[in-house]
Amino acid sequence: MKLSVTLLFLLLATAGFAQTNVLSLYKQQHYNEIDEVEKNSTFTLRQEVNYNDRRVIDEEHTYLLRLFFNSNNAPTPTVLNVATDTAIVKLYYNHYSVWDFNDDIYKFTGTIEILKWTKKAITLKEDITVTDAQTGEAVCYKGELTFYKSPKLIGPQYACKFY
């Protein structure tokens, strides 16, 4: 009986904590998003979502996800498991702000499906969950996303870009 009451309490206590879908944040006020193919020594796709209310000091923060591919060509298979297909694609994630700019340890689960891979853009269907190894807090990346060889800034606020 005590175990069932404890389980019921845990279910009710965690029911209101839905994961943030980072791919939909750009639709909200004060967010913008940059999706691009980075020009560096590896073939990297970068997705950056920034929050900045220009009327408030020190509240800005960024969700950064990088996908490092081992080749400039579309990988086979086209559906990749982010936890097990690390020979093909590796992920880096950080959620940082002026108050927290340290790299934390994250666990990745889910899949990436390559929908289109051209010279100008790459479109992925992401179903990724990123979990902070220390706190257990998680965010997800669920939906289709296009990375451009020339960066495009999307969202209601275009004024901030962090580097």
Buried (B, 14 or more C-beta within 10 A) or exposed (E): EEEEEEEEEEEEEEEEEEBBEBBBBBEEEBBBBBBBBBEEEEBBBBBBBBBBEEEEEEEBBBBBBBBBBEEEEEBEEEEBBBEEBBEBBBBBBBBBEEEEEEEBEBBBBBBBBBEEBEEEBBBBBBBBBBBBEEEEBBBBBBEEBBBBEEBEBBBEBEEBEBE
